[in-house]
Structures are given as C-alpha cells and as structure tokens.
C-alpha cells in the first residue's frame, strides 16, 4: 500500500543518509539558531551536545573523525596566535581566537564527520532551505508590523540587523536554488513553492535596503544559472534564461531605487559620497605603516588601533574598515591575510575539483556548485562590510564542512556508517 511504503521509506531514511535523528536535529537547531541574536547560550549548548554525541559514536561505534583543510587551518591559527605578540589587547584577541577559529573549526569538523554521503548533504541543504524560509518570513513580518509603509526604510528578520539578514540570505539562497533544481519535474507543486521562496528572497533583500546585497544576488544568479545552463544544454534549461534576465534586471532596478531613495540628488552621489571611501583610504594608510603586524586578532583591531577615528570622521559606524580583507590585514598583517586567503582558496579548490569530477546531470555537481556560489557570494558581500564574523562565519564553515565531508567520502568510496 502507498501509505505503508511511505512509512517504511521514512523509517529507512536516517540509515540512508547516515546521520542519526538526534544528531540531525541538533545540526538543524544549530543552523536555525545561529542567525538569531542573543542566543549564545543555546548555540553553545547545541555545539557541546553535538561534540558529546560525536565523541560517543567515535568511541563506541568507530565513527571516523574527518578534519578537512587541516594544514591551511593550522597555518591561519598560527598567524592568529603570533598576533598576540603585538596585540593591543592580548586577552581580547585570545578570546576572539577561541570564538572565531575554535568554534568555526569545531563546526566544520562535526559537519565533515557526519555528512558522509550526497544524500546527507542534500538533507543539510533542506535544513538551510527551512532556515531561509524563516528569515524571509521574519523580514516580511517586521515589514507588516510597521504597517506596510510605502516609503520603505530598512527591515531585517526578527531581531537581526539588516546587514546580518542580507548576508544570511545570500549564503542560503544557493541551497534554495539547489532544492529547486533537485525537486524534479514530478514535484511541480514543490518547485512552484521554491520559486516563490526565491522571489521572496529578492523582495526581502530589497526590504533590507542593503545595496551590496542585491548586487551580490545578481552575481550569484548569473554564476549558478550560467554554470547550470552551460553543463546542461537542453530546451528546458535554456528557457530559464528569461528568468535569469528578469532577476538581474530586477536587482539592478532595485539597487537604483535604493540609491535614489537614500540620496535624492542622484544615484551616483550615493556612491561617490559614501563615507567608506575615506575609511578605506585611511585603513590602507594604516596598513602601509605596519604591513606585517596589526592590532591583534579580532574585529575590534581597528577600534583599538584608532579609537578616535569614528569621532573625527563623523561616522559612528566606522569603528572597523567595512571590508573583510582590510579588516583581517589590520588584525594580523599581510602574512596573516595570506594565510586566510590560502585557507579560503584551498576550500574553494576542493569544491571546484569535486565539481569537475562529478557528472553534470547528477545531484553532487549541483550541490558543490551551490557551495562555490555561497563562497563567491560571501566573499563579495564582505567587500563593503565585515560580516565574516562569529555566527555567520560559523554557519559558513559548518556548511563548508558538510560539502567537503560528502566530497571526501565520495572520493574514498566510504559508506555511511551510523
């Protein structure tokens, strides 16, 4: 009977993906809670429970611990610890090393250890889709609660700021696109729902009034759809070009609208008069003065080195360089920036290598493509602000661990082992 078959399939599902239900539930809660402000205690509890369960399975059931990107992580961690020698506030930097690197590495190792199949990775993608749905709904709710104003100011999801909301949406959207592709033609209702969610992401990004967010969305759309169409040339996929063009045009129009709304004198003036130009020039001059050292690991390095800049510049928000790469250089110098870029490049190369080896018509190729799009999107997003920090960094490295875990298990031919 159909009902009996579904129940049997549901019962067999945890064994197929290789992740016990309690572990999957903890991963889901962790990824869903990360974007919410003031949830540090809950995050810590969830990660501790994951570590305990993983350790128990490793001890009792022979679960193999997977540590991807070991040497790049060690090099970056070494650069961070060396920064303690010249750090303005040693204890602050030490705490940031624990938070930024420690929790990031733990999340990545946990995900890489448990996600050992493409089915498991697809399940994690659906977890992200659920989180994205919640963030889009939260943004719409705040907009509705404000009375649906015709003059839109800035709206984030729940208790998040607009910068964090837009960044989270951009690193989640690639996995929503993957779910849309993998839904298949037989599940058209699901595809329509996912298409609606993608449209909802576009409007939610507009509500955040984050200019860079819509630009990055256009790049992500072109990259994801362009790669998909290049490898899968058929009439159905070529028809998607119309949708891609609409998204790109909508992004451009919405960015222009935001610029005009912020600066009635013109869109160009909104860019040329941005305070970040002076901030970036000042940051570059500061790096030139001490290229091989900085203020110590942690995003407050700029503030510790130049505490008076926000007051003298008249920009209260200019306590950090508003650029992720400049910020990292001001923390641990050019050698540290090199170690950070090597870490990112190694991870991206692993994903690219996996894509080249995968069949273009299979789910693995599309899942790895989503990882590359997430990577490119976040790297672009931090060019005008520094959101590769704490919870967003932990989210990114957890998903990178899942991607690398599935890929390495596929290369070694390992079978899921619960």
C-alpha positions in Angstrom: 0.0 0.0 0.0 1.2 3.6 -0.7 0.9 4.7 2.9 2.8 1.7 4.2 5.6 2.3 1.6 5.9 5.9 2.7 6.2 4.9 6.4 8.9 2.3 5.5 10.8 4.8 3.4 10.6 7.3 6.3 12.0 4.8 8.7 14.8 3.8 6.4 15.7 7.5 5.7 18.1 8.0 8.7 20.1 4.9 7.7 20.3 6.1 4.1 21.7 9.5 5.0 23.9 8.1 7.7 23.0 10.7 10.3 21.1 9.6 13.5 18.0 11.6 14.0 19.2 13.2 17.3 22.4 14.4 15.6 20.5 15.7 12.6 18.0 17.5 14.9 21.0 19.2 16.7 22.5 20.3 13.4 19.2 21.7 12.3 18.6 23.6 15.5 22.2 24.9 15.5 21.9 26.3 11.9 18.5 27.8 12.7 19.5 29.4 15.9 22.8 30.9 14.6 21.2 33.9 12.8 19.2 34.9 15.9 20.7 37.5 18.2 21.1 36.8 22.0 21.2 33.0 21.6 24.9 32.5 22.6 24.0 30.1 25.5 21.7 28.0 23.2 24.4 27.8 20.5 27.0 26.7 23.0 24.7 24.0 24.4 23.9 22.7 20.9 27.5 22.5 19.9 28.5 20.8 23.2 25.8 18.2 22.7 27.0 17.6 19.1 30.6 17.2 20.3 29.4 14.7 23.1 27.3 12.6 20.6 30.1 12.6 18.0 32.7 11.5 20.6 30.4 8.8 21.9 29.9 7.4 18.3 33.6 7.6 17.6 34.4 5.7 20.8 31.6 3.1 20.7 30.8 2.7 17.0 34.1 3.6 15.3 32.9 6.8 13.7 35.9 8.3 11.8 36.6 11.9 12.6 37.1 13.9 9.4 39.3 17.1 9.6 39.3 18.8 6.2 41.7 21.7 5.4 44.0 20.7 8.3 47.2 22.4 7.2 45.6 25.7 6.0 43.7 25.9 9.3 46.9 25.3 11.3 48.7 28.0 9.3 45.9 30.5 9.8 45.7 29.6 13.5 49.5 30.1 13.9 49.2 33.6 12.3 46.4 34.4 14.8 48.5 33.3 17.8 51.5 35.1 16.5 49.4 38.3 16.6 49.2 38.0 20.4 52.8 39.3 20.4 51.8 42.7 19.1 48.1 42.7 20.0 46.8 45.9 21.6 44.6 43.8 23.9 46.0 40.3 24.3 43.0 38.9 26.3 40.5 40.2 23.7 42.5 38.7 20.8 42.8 35.4 22.7 39.1 35.3 23.2 38.5 36.1 19.5 40.8 33.2 18.5 38.7 30.9 20.7 35.4 32.1 19.2 36.3 32.8 15.6 38.7 29.9 14.9 37.8 27.5 17.7 34.0 27.3 17.1 34.5 27.6 13.3 36.8 24.6 13.2 34.6 22.6 15.6 31.5 23.2 13.4 33.4 22.3 10.2 34.8 19.0 11.7 31.4 18.0 13.1 29.7 18.5 9.8 32.5 16.9 7.8 32.4 13.9 10.1 28.7 13.3 9.9 27.9 14.3 6.3 29.4 11.3 4.5 27.1 11.0 1.5 25.4 13.1 -1.1 22.0 12.2 0.5 23.2 13.6 3.8 24.4 16.8 2.1 21.1 17.2 0.3 19.4 16.8 3.7 21.6 19.6 5.1 20.6 21.7 2.1 16.9 21.3 3.0 17.7 22.3 6.6 19.1 25.5 5.1 16.0 26.0 3.0 13.9 25.8 6.2 16.1 28.4 7.8 15.9 30.7 4.8 12.1 30.4 4.8 12.1 31.5 8.4 14.4 34.5 7.7 12.3 35.7 4.7 9.1 35.3 6.8 10.7 37.2 9.7 11.6 40.1 7.3 8.1 40.2 5.9 6.7 40.1 9.4 8.7 43.2 10.5 7.6 45.0 7.4 3.9 44.1 8.1 4.3 45.1 11.7 5.5 48.5 10.6 2.2 49.0 8.7 3.5 48.1 5.2 5.0 51.6 4.7 5.1 52.9 1.2 8.4 54.6 2.0 10.5 51.5 2.9 13.3 52.2 5.4 15.3 49.2 6.4 13.9 45.9 7.7 15.7 42.8 8.9 14.4 39.4 10.1 13.3 39.1 13.7 15.8 40.8 15.9 18.6 40.9 13.3 20.1 43.9 11.7 19.8 44.5 8.0 23.4 43.7 7.3 23.3 40.3 9.0 19.9 39.5 7.4 21.1 40.2 3.9 24.3 38.3 4.4 22.5 35.2 5.7 20.0 35.3 2.9 22.8 35.4 0.3 24.6 32.4 1.7 21.3 30.4 2.0 19.9 31.3 -1.5 22.3 28.9 -3.4 20.8 26.0 -1.4 17.3 27.1 -2.1 18.2 27.1 -5.8 19.7 23.6 -5.4 16.4 22.4 -3.8 14.5 23.9 -6.8 16.8 22.0 -9.3 16.7 18.7 -7.4 12.9 18.8 -6.9 12.4 17.4 -10.3 9.6 17.8 -12.8 7.4 15.3 -11.0 7.1 17.6 -8.0 5.8 20.7 -9.7 4.0 22.0 -6.6 7.2 21.9 -4.6 9.0 23.6 -7.4 6.4 26.4 -7.5 6.8 26.8 -3.8 10.6 27.1 -4.0 10.3 29.5 -6.9 8.1 31.6 -4.7 10.7 31.4 -1.9 13.4 32.6 -4.3 11.2 35.6 -5.3 10.6 36.2 -1.6 14.3 36.4 -1.1 14.6 39.0 -3.7 12.0 41.2 -2.1 13.4 40.5 1.4 16.8 41.7 0.2 15.1 44.9 -1.1 13.5 45.4 2.3 16.9 45.3 4.0 17.9 48.3 1.7 21.4 46.7 1.5 22.8 47.9 -1.8 25.6 45.4 -2.0 23.1 42.6 -1.2 21.2 43.0 -4.4 24.4 43.3 -6.5 25.7 40.1 -5.0 22.4 38.4 -5.7 22.7 39.3 -9.3 26.2 37.8 -9.4 25.1 34.6 -7.6 22.2 34.2 -10.0 24.4 34.6 -13.1 27.0 32.3 -11.7 24.6 29.5 -10.6 22.3 29.6 -13.6 25.1 30.2 -16.1 27.1 27.2 -14.8 23.9 25.1 -14.8 23.0 26.0 -18.4 26.5 25.6 -19.6 26.7 22.0 -18.4 23.0 21.1 -19.1 22.2 22.3 -22.5 18.6 21.5 -23.4 15.4 23.4 -24.2 14.0 23.4 -20.7 17.2 24.9 -19.2 17.7 27.4 -21.9 14.2 28.6 -21.2 15.4 29.6 -17.8 17.4 32.4 -19.3 14.3 34.6 -19.3 14.0 34.1 -15.5 17.7 34.9 -15.0 17.4 38.1 -17.1 14.4 39.1 -15.0 16.2 38.6 -11.7 19.3 40.5 -13.0 17.2 43.4 -14.2 15.1 43.5 -11.1 18.3 43.6 -9.0 19.7 46.5 -11.0 16.4 48.4 -10.8 16.0 47.8 -7.1 19.6 48.9 -6.4 19.0 52.1 -8.4 15.8 52.7 -6.4 17.6 52.3 -3.1 20.3 54.7 -4.2 17.8 57.3 -5.3 15.8 56.9 -2.0 18.9 57.4 0.1 20.2 60.3 -2.0 17.5 62.4 -3.7 20.3 64.3 -5.5 21.1 61.2 -7.5 22.2 57.6 -7.5 25.8 58.4 -8.4 26.1 60.7 -5.5 25.0 57.9 -3.2 28.2 56.0 -4.2 30.7 58.8 -4.5 29.8 60.4 -1.2 29.9 57.2 0.8 32.0 57.5 3.9 33.6 54.2 3.3 35.9 55.7 0.6 37.7 57.8 3.2 37.6 54.9 5.7 39.2 52.5 3.2 41.9 55.1 2.3 42.6 55.6 6.0 42.8 51.8 6.5 45.2 51.3 3.6 47.5 54.0 5.0 47.4 52.3 8.4 48.3 49.0 6.9 51.2 50.7 5.0 52.5 52.0 8.3 52.7 48.5 9.8 52.3 45.9 6.9 53.5 42.8 8.8 51.7 43.3 12.1 48.4 44.7 13.2 46.2 45.3 16.3 45.8 41.6 17.1 43.3 39.1 16.0 39.7 40.2 16.3 37.4 42.7 14.5 38.0 45.4 17.1 41.6 45.7 16.0 40.8 48.9 14.0 39.0 50.4 17.0 41.9 49.5 19.3 44.5 51.0 17.0 42.5 54.1 16.1 39.9 54.8 18.8 39.3 58.4 17.8 38.5 57.8 14.1 34.7 57.5 14.5 34.6 60.8 16.2 37.0 62.7 13.9 35.4 61.2 10.8 31.8 61.9 12.0 30.9 58.3 11.3 29.8 56.4 14.4 29.8 53.1 12.4 33.4 53.5 11.3 35.0 51.5 14.1 36.1 48.8 11.6 37.2 49.0 8.0 33.9 47.8 6.5 35.9 45.4 4.3 36.6 41.9 5.4 40.1 41.7 3.8 41.2 45.1 5.0 39.9 44.1 8.5 41.9 40.9 8.5 45.0 42.7 7.4 44.6 45.3 10.2 44.3 42.4 12.6 47.2 40.1 11.7 49.1 41.9 8.9 49.8 40.8 5.3 51.2 37.4 6.3 48.0 36.7 8.2 45.9 37.8 5.3 47.9 35.5 3.1 47.2 32.6 5.5 43.5 33.5 5.5 43.3 33.7 1.7 45.1 30.3 1.4 42.5 28.7 3.7 39.7 30.1 1.5 41.4 29.2 -1.7 42.1 25.7 -0.6 38.5 25.1 0.3 37.2 26.6 -3.0 39.7 24.5 -4.9 38.4 21.3 -3.2 34.9 22.2 -4.2 35.9 23.0 -7.8 37.9 19.8 -8.1 34.8 17.9 -6.9 32.6 19.6 -9.5 35.0 18.8 -12.3 35.0 15.1 -11.3 31.2 14.9 -10.9 28.7 14.1 -13.6 26.9 17.3 -14.8 23.5 15.6 -14.6 23.8 14.5 -11.0 23.0 16.0 -7.6 26.6 16.1 -6.4 27.6 18.5 -9.1 24.7 20.9 -8.3 25.3 20.7 -4.5 29.0 21.5 -5.0 28.0 24.4 -7.3 25.9 25.8 -4.5 29.0 25.7 -2.2 31.0 27.7 -4.7 28.2 30.2 -5.2 27.9 30.6 -1.4 31.7 31.1 -1.2 31.7 33.7 -4.0 28.6 35.5 -2.6 30.1 35.8 0.9 33.5 36.9 -0.4 31.8 39.7 -2.5 29.5 40.7 0.3 32.4 41.4 2.7 33.9 43.9 0.3 31.7 46.7 1.7 31.4 45.4 5.2 32.8 42.8 7.6 30.2 40.1 8.1 32.5 37.1 8.0 32.4 37.2 11.8 31.2 35.0 14.6 27.8 33.4 13.8 28.0 34.0 10.0 31.5 32.6 9.9 30.3 29.5 12.0 27.4 29.0 9.6 29.7 29.2 6.6 32.3 26.8 8.0 29.7 24.3 9.1 28.2 24.2 5.5 31.8 24.0 4.1 32.4 21.0 6.4 29.3 19.3 5.1 30.3 19.9 1.5 33.9 18.7 2.0 32.7 15.7 4.1 30.4 14.5 1.4 33.0 15.0 -1.3 35.8 13.3 0.6 33.6 10.3 1.4 32.6 10.0 -2.3 36.3 10.1 -3.3 37.2 7.4 -0.8 34.1 5.3 -1.6 33.2 5.4 2.1 29.7 4.2 3.0 27.6 6.0 5.6 28.2 4.5 9.0 25.9 5.3 11.9 
